[in-house]
Amino acid sequence: MDGFGSDFSAGASGGKMDPGTIMEQVKVQIAVANAQELLQRMTDKCFKKCIGKPGSTLDNSEQKCIAMCMDRYMDAWNTVSRTYNSRLQKERAHM
């Protein structure tokens, strides 16, 4: 978020700010925050599920478990995201 603050400040000191540019910057920052949250949640859930005793390396079964867990998590995330976006579009169409 530090990048956004410095970009915003630079634009403000220059005088005129383009609302479209600001909106795009906000969208990018939201997308980055969402991706970071997704990665953190996926890491937490899959680690708890797959790693019994943390060590310096992962054994073969832990590696497979992590890979499958992350695949399933991403599939579920994508399904929910598509459904949510579809619902939003339908609601906006009926307004």
C-alpha contacts under 8 A as a table, 3 or more apart, distances in Angstrom:
res1	aa1	res2	aa2	distance
1	M	4	F	5.33
1	M	5	G	6.60
1	M	29	Q	7.02
2	D	5	G	5.22
2	D	6	S	6.39
3	G	6	S	5.36
3	G	7	D	6.18
4	F	7	D	5.11
4	F	8	F	5.95
4	F	25	Q	7.10
4	F	26	V	7.82
4	F	29	Q	7.35
5	G	8	F	5.12
5	G	9	S	6.08
6	S	9	S	5.10
6	S	10	A	6.13
7	D	10	A	5.19
7	D	11	G	6.26
8	F	11	G	5.18
8	F	12	A	6.17
8	F	22	I	7.62
9	S	12	A	5.03
9	S	13	S	6.20
10	A	13	S	5.33
10	A	14	G	6.34
11	G	14	G	5.18
11	G	15	G	6.85
11	G	16	K	7.30
11	G	17	M	5.91
12	A	15	G	5.57
12	A	16	K	7.03
12	A	17	M	6.51
14	G	17	M	7.83
17	M	21	T	7.92
17	M	22	I	7.61
18	D	21	T	5.36
18	D	22	I	6.40
19	P	22	I	5.08
19	P	23	M	6.05
20	G	23	M	5.09
20	G	24	E	6.21
21	T	24	E	5.12
21	T	25	Q	6.24
22	I	25	Q	5.08
22	I	26	V	6.24
23	M	26	V	5.07
23	M	27	K	6.19
24	E	27	K	5.02
24	E	28	V	6.18
25	Q	28	V	5.14
25	Q	29	Q	6.22
26	V	29	Q	5.11
26	V	30	I	6.17
27	K	30	I	5.13
27	K	31	A	6.16
28	V	31	A	5.09
28	V	32	V	6.20
29	Q	32	V	5.10
29	Q	33	A	6.16
30	I	33	A	5.08
30	I	34	N	6.09
31	A	34	N	5.09
31	A	35	A	6.16
32	V	35	A	5.13
32	V	36	Q	6.17
33	A	36	Q	5.11
33	A	37	E	6.17
34	N	37	E	5.09
34	N	38	L	6.11
35	A	38	L	5.06
35	A	39	L	6.17
36	Q	39	L	5.20
36	Q	40	Q	6.14
37	E	40	Q	5.08
37	E	41	R	6.09
38	L	41	R	5.31
38	L	42	M	6.02
39	L	42	M	5.17
39	L	43	T	6.00
40	Q	43	T	5.15
40	Q	44	D	6.15
41	R	44	D	5.15
41	R	45	K	6.09
42	M	45	K	5.30
42	M	46	C	5.95
42	M	70	M	6.56
42	M	73	Y	6.65
43	T	46	C	5.38
43	T	47	F	5.83
43	T	70	M	7.98
44	D	47	F	5.29
44	D	48	K	6.20
45	K	48	K	5.32
45	K	49	K	6.18
46	C	49	K	4.99
46	C	50	C	5.85
46	C	51	I	7.97
46	C	65	C	8.00
46	C	66	I	5.93
46	C	69	C	5.79
46	C	70	M	6.79
47	F	50	C	5.33
47	F	51	I	5.41
47	F	66	I	7.21
48	K	51	I	6.00
48	K	52	G	7.62
49	K	52	G	7.84
50	C	62	E	5.73
50	C	65	C	5.69
50	C	66	I	6.12
51	I	54	P	6.13
51	I	62	E	6.28
55	G	58	L	7.14
58	L	62	E	5.74
58	L	63	Q	6.06
59	D	62	E	5.34
59	D	63	Q	6.28
60	N	63	Q	5.14
60	N	64	K	6.28
61	S	64	K	5.14
61	S	65	C	6.05
62	E	65	C	4.98
62	E	66	I	6.05
63	Q	66	I	5.22
63	Q	67	A	6.20
64	K	67	A	5.15
64	K	68	M	6.11
65	C	68	M	5.24
65	C	69	C	5.89
66	I	69	C	5.08
66	I	70	M	6.04
67	A	70	M	5.29
67	A	71	D	6.18
68	M	71	D	5.04
68	M	72	R	6.14
69	C	72	R	5.20
69	C	73	Y	6.03
70	M	73	Y	5.00
70	M	74	M	6.07
71	D	74	M	5.24
71	D	75	D	6.14
72	R	75	D	5.04
72	R	76	A	6.11
73	Y	76	A	5.17
73	Y	77	W	6.07
74	M	77	W	4.94
74	M	78	N	6.02
75	D	78	N	5.19
75	D	79	T	6.18
76	A	79	T	5.12
76	A	80	V	6.17
77	W	80	V	5.24
77	W	81	S	6.05
78	N	81	S	5.01
78	N	82	R	6.06
79	T	82	R	5.26
79	T	83	T	6.17
80	V	83	T	5.16
80	V	84	Y	5.98
81	S	84	Y	5.08
81	S	85	N	6.05
82	R	85	N	5.20
82	R	86	S	6.03
83	T	86	S	5.07
83	T	87	R	6.19
84	Y	87	R	5.16
84	Y	88	L	6.24
85	N	88	L	5.05
85	N	89	Q	6.22
86	S	89	Q	5.18
86	S	90	K	6.29
87	R	90	K	5.09
87	R	91	E	6.13
88	L	91	E	5.12
88	L	92	R	6.13
89	Q	92	R	5.12
89	Q	93	A	6.11
90	K	93	A	5.06
90	K	94	H	6.39
91	E	94	H	5.24
91	E	95	M	6.49
92	R	95	M	5.28
